[in-house]
Amino acid sequence: MATANSTTQEKSTTSQAKNNTQSKAHDAVDKAAEGAHKGVDGAAAAAENGQERIEAVAHQISEQAHQIADTARKQSEKVSSAVGTYAKENPLKTVGFAFLAGAVAASLLCKRK
C-alpha cells in the first residue's frame, strides 16, 4: 500500500510541476504578446505621424507649383503682348525679322554638298 501512496504522490507532484510549467509558459507568452502589441501600436502611431508630415509637405509643394505656374503664365502673357504690340507698331521690321529667321533656319536645315 505504501507503493500505491507513493505513486499517487509522485503523480500529484508531477501534475503540479506540469501545471506550474504551463502557467509560467502562458505568462511568458502573454508578456511577449503584450510587448508585441505595444510595438505594433508604436509603429502605427509613427507611420500616421509620418504620413501627416508627407501630406503637409505635398500640400506646400502643390501650392508652390501653382504659384510658379501662375507667375509663368503672367510672364508669358506679358511677352506675348509686347511682341504683338511691337509687330503692330513695326510691321516692316517684323516681316524682315521673320524673313531673316526663315533664311537662317533654311540654311541650317538645308544639306550642302
WOLIN-V855564 format. One record per backbone hydrogen bond with DSSP energy under -1.0 kcal/mol. CO is the residue of the C=O (numbers start at 1). NH is the residue of the N-H. If there is no record, write none. Layout:
{{CO	NH} {CO	NH}}
This chain:
{{1	5} {2	6} {3	7} {4	8} {5	9} {6	10} {7	11} {8	12} {9	13} {10	14} {11	15} {12	16} {13	17} {14	18} {15	19} {16	20} {17	21} {18	22} {19	23} {20	24} {21	25} {22	26} {23	27} {24	28} {25	29} {26	30} {27	31} {28	32} {29	33} {30	34} {31	35} {32	36} {33	37} {34	38} {35	39} {36	40} {37	41} {38	42} {39	43} {40	44} {41	45} {42	46} {43	47} {44	48} {45	49} {46	50} {47	51} {48	52} {49	53} {50	54} {51	55} {52	56} {53	57} {54	58} {55	59} {56	60} {57	61} {58	62} {59	63} {60	64} {61	65} {62	66} {63	67} {64	68} {65	69} {66	70} {67	71} {68	72} {69	73} {70	74} {71	75} {72	76} {73	77} {74	78} {75	79} {76	80} {77	81} {78	82} {79	83} {80	84} {81	85} {82	86} {83	87} {84	88} {85	89} {86	90} {90	94} {91	95} {92	96} {93	97} {94	98} {95	99} {96	100} {97	101} {98	102} {99	103} {100	104} {101	105} {102	106} {103	107} {104	108} {105	109} {106	110}}
